[in-house]
């Protein structure tokens, strides 16, 4: 049996317009959720829109923020959110600009997933039902963490590799322009999907070659063709990255790390707020395993052949999975490196699963549709609860927090389960609405973001102290902290505040303390 063949000609797709209509309706429901929630509940999102508003003000004279911040704009590969959202601030509020950005992300994902499936599932027959399985991972861990530049770069990456595959046999000029133009776009959106893109291009160069020498020649030609992209990456690593590989790899021996990575991979970045998300997540995993079993069974029985398209995407999935398993938590200038992979791996798997014969069974179609709707319903309920939590924290906007006052979050405990903390950077909303200075603005302390605190601000606590230090802040060392936004404060944590602050506002879990 000949397993690997290069496809050509039209794709005999199976499906109907009803699947397309359902897909569009469910995608619209995801977008609608973004607009229905008063605050879309992410961890870093408030900080991003706060700093974007600061940047917009500084570039237009700095009347509001010029006394507290400065800026340094550089062409770093982390500009996706700013490039898209900054122009919107001339027309809409920062909160609305964020919602427009999130809507654009969902639209791009809604386009990129079917394009990816059509490109790499062809020329084998496949079912349109498979694209419904892309919907649950659109609200993924990295999006809800607020890694906006990364998330917007992922659909760009999916479209870029689809284009790259379509033009792989075109003239050298077409490939040079197509590869490098799309690569530069993905690079400046975010670095990690750009690395994915380079890996994909390397695989595409060798996947259709049967002789090792031919593969090496093809790879060499490909690397010459994308030399501008390689030069861009080399320039960044030589001048822009402040971190290096870990000194040792003993972390690979951690059993707890292995369990965490396996769990995150099998939930495909869909469980982050509540264990209740495991309910639809478990059904989702069962469906994927069922389809994978059916695909392998069809392949072994000769019902399907593994064309070059599927071989290429399989090699890409295996490569990214290997990197996911061995890479450290922090790599280069970013953290949560491994956590960015699972949902991308899932999306890349869909073209392989699209040809499973069981997809055409009415019961399977019904289970897939029901699971996707169930996922959305669970997320609606959980997101609403998280959004209400943010709204409760913002009750203090009616208090006397005013322009220019230095504010800081203070907690003595952390959320019991959630991997994502929607309160951590919620003080940035006070900056957006009341023009307070969020002294916990971590972006203003890092070199790959454009905003910087002015030196006149004096010493500031490290993010780890107020984010994960359980209230271990010596407020006497930081006179710039004029107001403390205390959240869910335990009695033992009040002692640090009583010595220097008076409680000026209290409602629910929130209390605001003003320096004497």
Number of C-alpha atoms within 10 A of each C-alpha: 8 8 13 16 14 14 18 10 7 9 15 12 17 13 14 11 9 11 18 15 11 14 21 15 12 19 19 15 15 21 19 12 17 20 16 11 17 15 23 25 29 27 22 24 23 29 26 23 25 26 24 22 20 25 24 17 16 19 12 11 10 16 10 16 21 18 14 17 21 19 17 11 11 12 11 19 22 22 23 22 23 21 13 17 20 17 12 17 18 11 9 12 13 24 20 17 21 26 19 19 18 22 20 15 22 23 17 18 24 22 14 22 24 19 18 23 25 21 20 28 27 25 23 21 16 25 25 23 23 24 22 25 21 21 22 23 22 23 19 21 25 25 24 26 19 21 21 26 22 24 28 25 27 26 24 24 27 27 21 26 25 18 18 22 20 13 16 17 10 12 9 14 10 12 21 18 13 17 26 19 16 20 27 16 17 30 25 18 29 26 20 20 25 27 16 19 25 18 15 23 23 18 20 25 22 20 20 19 15 10 9 10 10 14 17 14 14 19 19 14 14 22 17 13 18 21 14 17 21 16 11 13 18 12 12 15 14 9 8 18 16 11 12 11 11 14 6 7 11 8 15 14 9 9 10 11 14 15 11 11 18 14 13 20 21 20 22 25 26 26 22 21 20 14 11 13 18 17 14 24 23 14 18 23 15 13 18 19 14 16 23 20 15 18 22 16 15 17 17 13 11 13 13 18 20 21 21 22 24 26 21 22 25 17 16 23 18 13 16 18 17 11 12 20 16 14 16 17 15 15 16 14 14 12 12 13 16 20 18 23 22 26 26 25 20 20 23 22 21 25 28 25 26 27 30 25 18 20 24 16 9 10 11 16 18 11 14 21 19 14 22 21 18 18 23 20 13 17 22 18 11 17 21 19 14 21 20 17 16 21 16 14 24 19 15 18 15 10 12 14 21 17 15 17 19 22 26 24 22 25 24 20 16 16 11 6 11 13 15 20 21 24 25 23 23 25 26 29 23 22 29 22 15 17 20 21 28 26 24 26 24 18 17 21 16 12 17 21 20 22 23 20 21 14 10 10 16 11 12 17 16 15 15 12 16 19 20 14 16 15 22 15 17 11 19 12 12 14 13 20 22 21 24 23 21 24 20 18 17 14 8 9 18 16 10 15 21 13 12 14 18 15 17 13 16 14 11 10 13 17 20 24 20 19 18 11
